Amino acid sequence: MDPFQTPLTYLKGAGQTRAEVLKKELAIATFEDLLRHFPFRYIDRTKFYKVKDINPDLPYVQVLARVISKQIVGEKHTKRLVVQTRDDTGTLELVWFKGINWIDKTIVPGTVYIVFGKAGSFNGQAQMAHPEMEIYSPANMQRQGNATLQPVYNSTEKLKQFQLDSKGIQKLTATLLGLHAKDIKENLPLYIIQHFKLLGRADAYRNIHFPADANLLNEALHRLKFEELFLLQLKLLRNKMLHTQKFKGNIFGTVGHYFNDFYHHKLPFQLTTPQKRVLKEIRQDTQRGVQMNRLLQGDVGSGKTVVALMAMLIAVDNGFQTCIMAPTEILASQHYQTISTLVGDGFIEVALLTGSTKQKDRRVLHQKLESGEMKILIGTHALIEDKVQFKNLGFVIIDEQHRFGVEQRARLWRKNVVPPHILVMTATPIPRTLAMTLYGDLDVSVIDELPAGRKPIQTLHFFDNQRLRVFGFMKKEIALGRQIYIVYPLIKESEKLDLKNLEEGIEIISREFPLPEYKISIVHGKLKPADKEFEMQRFIKGQTQIMVATTVIEVGVNVPNASVMIIENAERFGLSQLHQLRGRVGRGAEQSYCILMSSHKLSHDGKIRLNTMVKTNNGFEISEIDLQLRGPGNLDGTQQSGVLDLKVANLATDQELLFKARKTVEQIFTKDPQLALPENQVLHHAFETKNAGLSWDKIS
């Protein structure tokens, strides 16, 4: 048995009670879990400060100082031990409020100590509360346990009750490594270790927990990051290869009447170069006899829907039915309206199926699907209901895939004997590193150019005290016949967050833009669907000039006449959400504007977000900055994926390492797709047993 799968109960110093609380608090249940509970920072015990150089802004510091005097002062609640120490640059006062009598007995005046703690200041005097103290011995300096980088581990208040603070976890980890470091098996081929000059695996684990020095810590981190990213890419690319072998796909051998007629007579604009490239990639995929699995990334307004439609028309030309599944009724209706407008009357029937579709309409729809008469269906989760049966479903488009569960997507695939080709679309630009991990088993297409004639949206940042200028600008735009969105983060006032809220906003806007000259639509998530649709339609038809809304309009609303997007408390929104909201305007021929309103109190990240929005309209550039600010686990939809259970690697900072790992895996599978060569047996073993890699269970 692999010793690292042993329950933590059997580790000396853990026992039943501590093991149970570690499992409950930190999900540490086995030796492996403890070994992979890495320090989140290190305290540098190799450096000594002079008293004159320490200040409250520094982290924990270490000082060599001689004890000059000590005394217990105060009574009862104010009782404390005060010790004065000095070095050749100044005086440092040490103070204890607990354990006073015992500490007083151990401290010897005239002796030089290594003093370690968090520096503070009291009445202009450098001070440390409850420091660690150790008698200084020059002869034993290299062997004293403090002259290293000390690991600091995440713990909880509950764990501290069981002496499992950072130091308690450190002791358990030291025990584990002392007993089982020799059992840590290598899980990378020797030629990879040599090529990338990687530290051995056992040495990497020793030095990530107890680094001998800063260089070895960096080598350990480098090794374990590479291993983590390499194994993840190995898993994803192997899945992709197995998928290709397992799932055959229908061959779309011809481009016929529907595609050609649409392209030559109905397409209202020239396709961009990226749109043509993506269509070519889809065309090639659907001729190979293997199920297509492709991700289509494109910024807001880049023309993904027309590419999706033209791909569906190729499927129809080859005798197949097609569908688009969107996560919300608003988005499904938007696709339906866009595609219906593009194809026009009498060309090809397009239907919409959502939870709001009436029963009598559903019956007709079901019959047309089963007979094969209905070729293009657009809908929500309603598409995966058992009653919805296709005669020959050959092409499926899933919009904003991360909003659907795996089982929901699979139910759609099972609507046909031969799995349909799959195109996943997202309007959220995904950083390259994230795409390679979240969607590493898909082929990726990118539309990175807006259609000709689109004017870039001008983005401006105003503070709350400049609101009158914004009102004046709004009135000018309305006088020109344009419409305006105003988006608020909350519906009702929150005691916790000082945010402009929708209700207060409506009052202010109503006073500034009174009836009958101005008309306002109000849309938020608490409205009934019918009321929401009524308000949306009033705005879409131009019956109202201003839409006051929450982020319910983030996706799926397309009003070419709307030229201004005003986002209140913009500092409270993530970059991705700000970019999505901005994409609601700029859909017509007129110049459009996005106005970001904020208070003067801006955090460091808040300033970066707003400055980024003002500086660039490039969604991919924005997504990279978003990744740096928020980390991969918080980006839209990725937390639920389970793929990003990365313990040491960071997609925001380890891009180069990820690209190296991916390239290496691709080269291995090109040369040895079955991992049958002797030098790759260690990788094959990892797949077969899951025992060769401590991290393997985490990514399977």
Secondary structure, DSSP 8 states (H G I E B T S, - for coil): --GGGSBGGGSTTTHHHHHHHHHHHH---BHHHHHT---SEEEE-S--B-GGG--TTS-EEEEEEEEEEEEEES-GGG-EEEEEEEETTEEEEEEESSSHHHHHHH--TT-EEEEEEEEEEETTEEEEES-EEEE--GGGTTTSTTSSEEEE----HHHHTTT-SHHHHHHHHHHHHHHHGGG----S-HHHHHHTT---HHHHHHHHHS-SSHHHHHHHHHHHHHHHHHHHHHHHHHHHHHHHHH-B--------HHHHHIIIII--S---HHHHHHHHHHHHHTTTTB--EEEEEE-TTS-HHHHHHHHHHHHHHTT-EEEEE-SSHHHHHHHHHHHHHHH-TTT--EEEE-TTS-HHHHHHHHHHHHHT---EEEESGGGGSTT---SSEEEEEEESGGGS-HHHHHHHHTTSSS--EEEEEESS---HHHHHHHTTTSEEEEE-S--TT----EEEEEEGGGHHHHHHHHHHHHHTT-EEEEE-SBSS--SSS---BHHHHHHHHHHHS-TTT--EEEE-TTS-HHHHHHHHHHHHTTS-SEEEE-GGGSSS---TTEEEEEETTGGGS-HHHHHHHHTTS--SSS--EEEEEE-S---HHHHHHHHHHHH---HHHHHHHHHHHH-GGGSTTTGGGSTT--SS--TTT-HHHHHHHHHHHHHHHHH-TT--SGGGHHHHHHHHHS-S-TTGGGG-
